[in-house]
């Protein structure tokens, strides 16, 4: 359930970044500020159970993200 909630929160934040009415979203990493220009989900989140760690679940998804320094 937590993995799905985190995926959903990430999806909600990245949804709509870019596009026709784009607003650039600032992200600070290691003291440097970058701007997310667009984020497109390429593969919808897939729920998986980790075979090596019992009772550990994850959601795998792939995004294409454009960033400006």
C-alpha positions as CSV (number, residue, x, y, z in Angstrom):
1,X,0.0,0.0,0.0
2,X,2.8,2.5,0.8
3,X,4.6,1.8,-2.4
4,X,1.4,2.6,-4.4
5,X,0.8,5.7,-2.3
6,X,4.3,7.0,-3.0
7,X,3.9,6.2,-6.7
8,X,0.6,8.1,-6.7
9,X,2.1,11.1,-5.0
10,X,5.0,11.2,-7.5
11,X,2.6,10.8,-10.4
12,X,0.4,13.7,-9.1
13,X,3.4,16.0,-8.7
14,X,4.9,15.3,-12.1
15,X,1.6,15.3,-14.0
16,X,1.2,18.5,-15.9
17,X,4.8,19.7,-15.7
18,X,5.6,21.0,-19.1
19,X,3.1,21.1,-22.0
20,X,1.6,24.2,-23.5
21,X,1.1,26.2,-20.3
22,X,4.4,25.1,-18.8
23,X,5.7,26.4,-15.5
24,X,9.2,25.3,-14.7
25,X,9.5,23.4,-11.4
26,X,12.7,24.2,-9.4
27,X,14.5,21.3,-7.7
28,X,17.6,21.8,-5.5
29,X,20.2,19.0,-5.5
30,X,23.5,19.4,-3.7
31,X,23.1,23.2,-3.4
32,X,22.5,23.7,-7.1
33,X,19.1,24.6,-8.5
34,X,17.7,22.8,-11.6
35,X,14.4,23.2,-13.3
36,X,12.2,20.4,-14.5
37,X,11.0,21.4,-18.0
38,X,8.8,18.4,-18.6
39,X,8.0,15.0,-17.2
40,X,6.2,12.3,-19.1
41,X,5.4,8.9,-17.7
42,X,6.6,6.3,-20.3
43,X,5.4,3.2,-18.5
44,X,2.6,3.1,-16.0
45,X,3.4,2.0,-12.5
46,X,3.5,-1.8,-12.0
47,X,3.2,-3.3,-8.6
48,X,5.9,-5.9,-7.8
49,X,6.8,-8.0,-4.9
50,X,10.6,-8.3,-4.2
51,X,11.6,-11.9,-4.2
52,X,14.8,-11.3,-2.1
53,X,13.1,-9.3,0.7
54,X,10.0,-11.0,2.1
55,X,6.9,-8.7,2.4
56,X,8.7,-5.9,0.5
57,X,6.7,-4.3,-2.4
58,X,7.6,-1.7,-4.9
59,X,6.1,0.1,-7.9
60,X,8.2,0.3,-11.0
61,X,7.6,3.1,-13.5
62,X,9.7,4.9,-16.1
63,X,9.7,8.7,-16.8
64,X,11.3,10.9,-19.4
65,X,12.3,14.0,-17.6
66,X,13.9,17.1,-19.1
67,X,15.9,19.3,-16.8
68,X,17.6,22.7,-17.3
69,X,20.6,23.7,-15.3
